[in-house]
Amino acid sequence: MAYDYDLFVIGAGSGGVRAARLAAMTGARVAVAEESRVGGTCVIRGCVPKKLMVYASNFAREFELAKGYGWSGCEDLSFSWPTFLDQKDREIARLSGAYTANLKKAGADLFTTKARFVDPHTLELVGMDKTVTAERILIATGGRPRLPDDVPGAEFGITSDEAFHLPELPKSILIVGGGYIAVEFGCIFHGLGVDVTLAYRGSNLLRGFDEDVRSHVAGELAKRGLKVALACQHERIEKIEGGFRSHLTDSMVVEAEQVMFAVGREPHVKGLGLEAAGVELNGKGAVAVDDFSQTNVPHIFAVGDVTDRVNLTPVAIREGAAFAQTVYYDRPTRFDHADIPTAVFSQPPAGVVGLTEAEARHKLGRVDVYRTTFRAMKTAFAGDDEQTLMKLVVCPHGGKVVGCHIVGPDAPEMIQLAAIAVKAGLTKAQWDATCALHPSAAEELVTMHETYTPAELIAAE
């Protein structure tokens, strides 16, 4: 059968664009459909604008630290939210344009509309009165933030999508959630002078991270005056003059100009017509795929957050590249989802790679832990009491470093390089054989020599 395209990609986010470009460079006839803006979550409403907001919000603290270094006049500075939004939108438009240009340069066709399955090889381009056929189809529609469906008044709240476009900076905000998105936006708004309350149903923030990381981040947030309410459920929201009143469990009431939900994301499969193609979903509502990103329909593949494997932009890119290598370059490639570095752009930020201490103990039985906390030179000189945490989790049999966890200034930058060593399987002895770079915070990673045993384990013995 003759098809209109060799490959049709649904979604022009990072994963879909990478796969489309690599496929098109082989001479394959490729088309991409995007219902929003080219660039996807990361470029338009995720990593990039969020990091710009992190930079903007951190200047207030930098100005405070500057006083300790002899600078004056910092008290008279002010922040303009509209100016920042304008600059941010300009940068996002530039990046989106670059993505579009790169697709076209590779020879791919771009349709700015939603694509929906009519049958396993046919897609309707919604609103264009047009259908196209393709030999292979790649689903790369990403994820979307969700609002809770069991909280009356939740429709009054916003998600991270809307937080990037607030016409005015609120004087106060309640952020519901305890994951990295909630923590990051809590720090962003707090740094910009907003009265922030984080409310989370769990016993501590950042579920899934190492317990030392969780407690350290929570402690540093408390030092900076960010209010955190733990072990509380949202019962209902009511609109009041000037904002909203949130009723939480234990009779807790929080009034704020804005309420933001950061309670998770879900794969964006709604309206794709997957049932018409026979594509199966897994128990979490994500497109089910194998190690090669292939669905149960052999010619249909999926990459990125829509598969709900590891929901990070670089992962989607690598999955998209692996798909193209496998299908169009005749190089069967599986992306290895182990030891992926990740960061929380909180204030201070966290960077982690590999196993948490608990995961390592469960998997390996006994582990050696090296842990240190200290005040970084920059902040200590200015009289600030912020603490940096560094932690290595080591397999005692052979000494392989299986986890690295950092909380403190430049943690994301350090963890990217530490991830090379963890991924390569280097041992603690090899880390120690590396000469320290002084003065730097990172030198602590190669100078920790005493093992650390948590108090609860000492008590258990």
C-alpha positions as CSV (number, residue, x, y, z in Angstrom):
1,M,0.0,0.0,0.0
2,A,1.2,3.5,-0.8
3,Y,1.2,5.9,2.2
4,D,1.3,9.7,2.3
5,Y,4.2,9.5,4.7
6,D,6.7,7.0,5.9
7,L,6.5,8.4,9.5
8,F,3.9,10.6,11.1
9,V,4.7,12.0,14.5
10,I,1.9,13.2,16.8
11,G,3.3,15.9,19.0
12,A,6.2,18.4,18.5
13,G,7.8,18.3,21.9
14,S,11.4,17.4,22.5
15,G,11.0,13.6,21.9
16,G,8.8,13.9,18.8
17,V,11.0,16.6,17.2
18,R,14.2,14.6,17.7
19,A,12.7,11.4,16.3
20,A,11.2,13.3,13.3
21,R,14.4,15.1,12.5
22,L,16.5,12.0,12.6
23,A,14.1,10.0,10.5
24,A,13.7,12.8,7.9
25,M,17.5,13.0,7.6
26,T,17.5,9.5,6.1
27,G,15.3,10.7,3.3
28,A,12.1,9.3,4.9
29,R,8.9,11.3,4.2
30,V,8.0,12.7,7.7
31,A,5.2,14.8,9.0
32,V,4.5,16.2,12.5
33,A,1.2,17.4,14.0
34,E,1.2,19.8,17.0
35,E,-2.0,21.0,18.5
36,S,-0.4,23.7,20.6
37,R,3.1,25.3,20.0
38,V,6.2,23.6,18.6
39,G,8.5,22.8,21.5
40,G,6.1,20.9,23.8
41,T,6.0,21.1,27.5
42,C,9.7,21.7,28.1
43,V,10.1,24.7,25.9
44,I,6.6,26.3,26.2
45,R,5.3,25.5,29.6
46,G,8.0,23.5,31.5
47,C,11.7,23.3,32.0
48,V,12.8,26.4,30.1
49,P,10.3,29.1,31.4
50,K,10.6,27.5,34.9
51,K,14.4,27.8,34.9
52,L,14.1,31.4,33.9
53,M,11.7,32.0,36.7
54,V,14.1,30.3,39.1
55,Y,16.8,32.7,38.0
56,A,14.5,35.7,38.4
57,S,13.4,34.6,41.9
58,N,17.0,33.9,43.2
59,F,18.2,37.5,42.6
60,A,16.6,38.7,45.8
61,R,18.7,36.4,47.8
62,E,21.8,37.3,45.8
63,F,21.2,40.9,46.6
64,E,21.0,40.1,50.3
65,L,24.2,38.1,50.2
66,A,25.9,41.0,48.3
67,K,25.6,43.2,51.4
68,G,28.0,40.8,53.2
69,Y,30.5,41.5,50.5
70,G,30.4,45.2,50.8
71,W,27.8,46.1,48.2
72,S,25.2,48.8,49.1
73,G,22.1,50.2,47.5
74,C,20.4,46.8,47.1
75,E,17.5,47.9,49.2
76,D,16.2,50.2,46.5
77,L,15.8,47.5,43.8
78,S,12.4,46.4,42.6
79,F,11.1,43.6,40.5
80,S,8.7,44.0,37.5
81,W,6.6,40.9,36.8
82,P,5.3,42.3,33.4
83,T,8.8,43.0,32.2
84,F,10.0,39.5,33.1
85,L,6.9,38.0,31.4
86,D,7.6,39.9,28.2
87,Q,11.3,38.9,28.2
88,K,10.4,35.3,29.0
89,D,7.8,35.1,26.2
90,R,10.3,36.5,23.7
91,E,12.8,33.8,24.6
92,I,10.1,31.0,24.4
93,A,9.0,32.3,21.0
94,R,12.6,32.3,19.8
95,L,13.1,28.7,20.9
96,S,9.8,27.5,19.5
97,G,10.8,29.2,16.2
98,A,14.2,27.3,16.2
99,Y,12.4,24.0,16.7
100,T,10.1,24.8,13.8
101,A,13.0,25.8,11.6
102,N,15.0,22.7,12.4
103,L,12.0,20.5,11.5
104,K,11.6,22.2,8.2
105,K,15.3,22.2,7.5
106,A,15.3,18.4,8.0
107,G,12.5,18.2,5.4
108,A,9.6,17.3,7.6
109,D,6.1,18.7,7.0
110,L,4.5,20.5,10.0
111,F,0.7,20.6,10.7
112,T,-0.4,23.0,13.4
113,T,-3.4,21.0,14.5
114,K,-4.5,18.0,16.5
115,A,-4.1,14.6,14.9
116,R,-6.5,11.8,15.7
117,F,-6.5,8.1,14.6
118,V,-9.2,7.1,12.2
119,D,-7.7,3.6,11.8
120,P,-4.3,2.1,12.5
121,H,-2.7,3.8,9.5
122,T,-4.9,6.9,9.0
123,L,-5.0,10.2,10.9
124,E,-7.5,13.0,10.8
125,L,-6.1,16.4,11.0
126,V,-8.7,18.1,13.1
127,G,-10.2,21.2,11.7
128,M,-8.4,20.9,8.4
129,D,-11.0,18.6,6.6
130,K,-8.0,16.4,5.8
131,T,-6.8,12.9,6.5
132,V,-3.3,11.4,5.9
133,T,-1.9,7.9,6.0
134,A,1.5,6.8,7.3
135,E,3.4,3.6,7.3
136,R,4.6,4.2,10.9
137,I,3.2,6.5,13.5
138,L,4.9,7.8,16.6
139,I,2.9,9.1,19.5
140,A,4.7,11.9,21.4
141,T,2.0,14.0,23.0
142,G,3.6,14.2,26.4
143,G,1.6,14.8,29.6
144,R,-0.6,17.4,31.1
145,P,-1.1,18.7,34.7
146,R,-4.3,17.6,36.3
147,L,-6.7,19.1,38.8
148,P,-8.1,16.9,41.6
149,D,-11.6,15.6,40.9
150,D,-12.5,15.1,44.5
151,V,-12.1,18.6,45.9
152,P,-15.1,20.9,45.6
153,G,-14.0,24.2,44.1
154,A,-10.9,22.8,42.5
155,E,-11.9,24.5,39.3
156,F,-10.9,27.8,40.9
157,G,-7.3,26.6,41.1
158,I,-4.6,26.9,38.4
159,T,-1.8,24.5,37.4
160,S,1.8,25.1,36.4
161,D,0.5,25.8,32.8
162,E,-1.3,28.9,34.0
163,A,1.4,29.9,36.5
164,F,3.7,30.9,33.6
165,H,1.1,33.5,32.3
166,L,-0.4,35.1,35.4
167,P,-1.2,38.7,34.5
168,E,-0.2,39.9,37.9
169,L,2.0,38.4,40.6
170,P,-0.2,37.5,43.5
171,K,0.5,38.7,47.0
172,S,-0.2,35.3,48.4
173,I,-0.6,31.8,47.0
174,L,-1.4,28.3,48.3
175,I,0.4,25.6,46.4
176,V,-1.1,22.1,46.9
177,G,1.4,19.3,46.4
178,G,4.7,18.1,47.6
179,G,6.6,16.9,44.5
180,Y,9.3,18.7,42.7
181,I,6.9,21.0,40.7
182,A,5.2,22.2,43.9
183,V,8.5,22.7,45.7
184,E,10.0,24.6,42.7
185,F,7.1,26.9,42.3
186,G,6.9,27.5,46.0
187,C,10.5,28.6,46.0
188,I,10.0,30.7,42.8
189,F,7.0,32.7,44.2
190,H,8.6,33.0,47.7
191,G,11.8,34.4,46.1
192,L,9.7,37.0,44.2
193,G,8.1,38.2,47.5
194,V,4.9,36.2,47.4
195,D,3.5,34.9,50.7
196,V,3.6,31.1,50.0
197,T,2.0,28.2,51.8
198,L,2.8,24.6,50.6
199,A,0.2,22.1,51.6
200,Y,0.9,18.4,51.1
201,R,-0.9,15.2,52.2
202,G,2.3,13.3,52.9
203,S,4.7,13.3,55.9
204,N,7.4,15.1,54.0
205,L,8.1,16.8,50.7
206,L,9.7,15.2,47.6
207,R,8.4,11.6,47.9
208,G,10.7,9.2,46.1
209,F,13.9,11.1,46.8
210,D,16.5,10.1,49.4
211,E,15.3,10.7,52.9
212,D,18.3,12.9,53.8
213,V,17.6,15.0,50.7
214,R,13.9,15.3,51.7
215,S,14.6,16.4,55.2
216,H,17.5,18.7,54.2
217,V,15.4,20.5,51.6
218,A,12.5,20.9,54.0
219,G,14.8,22.3,56.7
220,E,16.3,24.9,54.3
221,L,12.9,26.0,53.1
222,A,11.8,26.5,56.7
223,K,15.0,28.7,57.3
224,R,13.9,30.9,54.4
225,G,10.4,31.4,55.8
226,L,8.5,29.3,53.3
227,K,5.4,27.9,55.2
228,V,4.8,24.2,54.8
229,A,1.8,22.3,56.0
230,L,2.2,18.5,55.9
231,A,-0.1,15.6,56.4
232,C,-3.2,17.6,55.4
233,Q,-5.9,17.0,52.9
234,H,-7.7,19.6,50.8
235,E,-11.4,19.5,51.6
236,R,-12.9,22.4,49.6
237,I,-12.2,25.8,48.1
238,E,-14.6,28.8,48.2
239,K,-14.2,32.0,46.4
240,I,-14.0,35.1,48.6
241,E,-13.4,38.8,48.0
242,G,-9.8,39.2,46.8
243,G,-9.1,35.5,46.5
244,F,-9.9,32.1,47.8
245,R,-10.4,30.3,51.1
246,S,-9.1,26.8,51.3
247,H,-10.4,24.4,53.9
248,L,-7.9,21.7,54.9
249,T,-8.1,18.8,57.3
250,D,-7.7,19.5,61.1
251,S,-9.8,22.6,60.6
252,M,-6.9,24.4,58.9
253,V,-7.9,27.4,56.8
254,V,-5.7,29.2,54.3
255,E,-6.7,32.4,52.5
256,A,-4.8,33.4,49.5
257,E,-5.1,35.4,46.3
258,Q,-4.3,32.3,44.2
259,V,-4.5,28.5,44.6
260,M,-2.2,26.3,42.5
261,F,-2.4,22.6,42.2
262,A,0.7,20.6,41.6
263,V,-0.7,17.2,42.4
264,G,0.7,15.2,39.4
265,R,0.5,14.9,35.7
266,E,-1.2,12.5,33.4
267,P,-0.4,11.1,29.9
268,H,-2.0,13.2,27.2
269,V,-4.1,10.5,25.4
270,K,-7.5,12.2,25.5
271,G,-9.0,12.7,22.0
272,L,-6.2,10.8,20.1
273,G,-8.6,8.0,19.0
274,L,-6.3,5.3,20.2
275,E,-9.2,2.8,20.3
276,A,-9.6,3.2,16.6
277,A,-6.0,2.1,16.1
278,G,-6.2,-0.6,18.7
279,V,-3.4,0.9,20.8
280,E,-3.4,-0.4,24.4
281,L,-2.9,1.6,27.6
282,N,-1.3,0.4,30.7
283,G,-2.8,0.4,34.2
284,K,-1.7,4.1,34.7
285,G,-3.5,5.3,31.6
286,A,-0.2,5.6,29.6
287,V,0.5,4.2,26.2
288,A,2.0,0.7,26.9
289,V,5.3,0.1,25.1
290,D,8.2,-2.3,25.1
291,D,11.9,-1.6,25.5
292,F,12.0,-0.3,21.9
293,S,9.1,2.1,22.5
294,Q,6.8,-0.2,20.3
295,T,3.1,-0.5,21.2
296,N,1.0,-3.6,20.8
297,V,0.4,-2.4,17.2
298,P,3.7,-3.2,15.5
299,H,3.9,0.0,13.3
300,I,2.8,2.4,16.1
301,F,5.4,3.6,18.6
302,A,5.4,6.1,21.6
303,V,8.0,8.0,23.4
304,G,8.2,10.6,26.2
305,D,5.7,11.4,29.0
306,V,2.8,9.8,27.2
307,T,4.4,6.4,28.1
308,D,4.9,7.5,31.8
309,R,8.3,5.8,32.1
310,V,10.7,8.5,33.3
311,N,9.1,11.8,32.7
312,L,12.0,14.0,31.9
313,T,12.8,16.0,28.7
314,P,16.3,14.5,28.1
315,V,14.7,11.0,28.5
316,A,12.1,11.8,25.8
317,I,14.9,13.0,23.5
318,R,16.9,9.8,24.0
319,E,13.8,7.7,23.6
320,G,13.0,9.5,20.3
321,A,16.6,9.1,19.1
322,A,16.6,5.4,20.0
323,F,13.4,4.9,18.0
324,A,14.9,6.6,15.0
325,Q,18.1,4.6,15.3
326,T,16.2,1.3,15.5
327,V,13.7,1.9,12.7
328,Y,15.5,4.2,10.2
329,Y,19.2,3.5,10.8
330,D,19.0,-0.2,11.3
331,R,20.7,0.0,14.7
332,P,18.4,-1.6,17.3
333,T,18.7,0.7,20.3
334,R,17.2,0.5,23.7
335,F,17.5,3.5,26.0
336,D,18.7,2.5,29.4
337,H,16.5,4.2,32.0
338,A,18.9,3.4,34.9
339,D,21.0,6.0,36.6
340,I,19.3,9.1,35.1
341,P,20.4,12.3,36.8
342,T,17.7,14.6,37.9
343,A,17.4,18.0,39.7
344,V,15.0,19.9,41.8
345,F,15.4,23.6,41.1
346,S,14.4,24.5,44.6
347,Q,16.3,27.1,46.7
348,P,18.7,25.6,47.5
349,P,18.6,23.1,44.6
350,A,19.0,19.4,44.7
351,G,20.7,17.0,42.3
352,V,20.5,13.2,42.5
353,V,21.5,10.2,40.5
354,G,21.3,6.5,41.1
355,L,19.8,4.7,44.1
356,T,18.5,6.3,47.3
357,E,19.9,4.8,50.5
358,A,16.6,3.0,51.2
359,E,16.6,1.6,47.7
360,A,20.2,0.4,47.9
361,R,19.6,-1.3,51.3
362,H,16.5,-3.0,49.9
363,K,18.4,-4.1,46.8
364,L,21.9,-4.9,48.2
365,G,21.2,-5.5,51.9
366,R,24.1,-3.7,53.4
367,V,25.6,-0.5,52.0
368,D,28.2,2.0,53.0
369,V,27.1,5.6,53.3
370,Y,29.3,8.7,53.1
371,R,27.6,11.9,54.2
372,T,28.6,15.4,55.0
373,T,27.0,18.8,55.6
374,F,28.8,22.1,55.5
375,R,28.3,25.8,54.9
376,A,29.5,26.8,51.4
377,M,32.2,29.5,51.3
378,K,30.1,32.0,49.4
379,T,27.1,32.1,51.8
380,A,29.1,31.5,55.0
381,F,31.2,34.6,54.3
382,A,28.1,36.7,54.1
383,G,26.8,35.3,57.5
384,D,24.2,33.0,56.0
385,D,23.6,29.6,57.7
386,E,22.5,27.7,54.6
387,Q,23.9,24.1,54.7
388,T,25.0,22.0,51.8
389,L,24.4,18.2,51.9
390,M,26.4,15.7,50.0
391,K,25.9,11.9,50.2
392,L,27.4,8.9,48.5
393,V,25.8,5.4,48.6
394,V,28.3,2.7,48.0
395,C,28.0,-1.1,47.5
396,P,30.4,-2.6,50.1
397,H,31.2,-5.5,47.8
398,G,33.6,-4.0,45.2
399,G,33.0,-0.4,46.3
400,K,30.8,0.7,43.4
401,V,29.1,4.1,44.0
402,V,25.4,3.4,43.3
403,G,24.0,6.7,44.4
404,C,25.0,10.4,44.7
405,H,22.8,13.0,46.3
406,I,23.5,16.7,46.6
407,V,21.6,19.7,48.0
408,G,23.1,23.1,47.8
409,P,24.3,25.8,45.3
410,D,25.1,24.4,41.9
411,A,23.9,20.9,42.8
412,P,22.4,20.3,39.3
413,E,25.6,21.3,37.6
414,M,27.6,18.9,39.9
415,I,25.2,16.0,39.5
416,Q,25.5,16.0,35.7
417,L,29.2,15.3,36.0
418,A,28.8,12.9,39.0
419,A,26.3,11.0,36.9
420,I,29.1,10.0,34.4
421,A,30.9,8.3,37.2
422,V,27.8,6.6,38.6
423,K,26.7,5.4,35.1
424,A,30.2,4.2,34.4
425,G,30.2,2.1,37.6
426,L,33.3,3.7,39.1
427,T,34.2,2.7,42.7
428,K,34.6,4.9,45.8
429,A,38.3,4.2,45.6
430,Q,38.4,5.7,42.1
431,W,36.4,8.7,43.2
432,D,38.9,9.1,46.1
433,A,41.9,8.8,43.7
434,T,40.7,11.9,41.9
435,C,42.5,15.0,43.2
436,A,40.2,17.6,44.8
437,L,39.7,21.0,43.2
438,H,40.1,23.6,45.9
439,P,38.4,25.8,46.8
440,S,35.1,24.3,45.6
441,A,32.0,22.6,47.1
442,A,32.4,19.7,44.7
443,E,35.8,18.7,46.2
444,E,33.8,17.2,49.1
445,L,32.6,14.5,46.7
446,V,36.2,13.1,46.6
447,T,37.3,13.8,50.2
448,M,34.6,12.0,52.2
449,H,36.4,9.1,54.0
450,E,34.3,8.2,57.0
451,T,31.1,6.1,56.7
452,Y,27.9,7.4,58.2
453,T,25.3,5.2,60.0
454,P,21.8,6.6,60.6
455,A,20.8,6.7,64.3
456,E,17.9,4.4,63.7
457,L,20.2,1.7,62.3
458,I,22.6,2.1,65.3
459,A,19.6,1.6,67.6
460,A,18.4,-1.4,65.7
461,E,21.9,-3.1,66.1
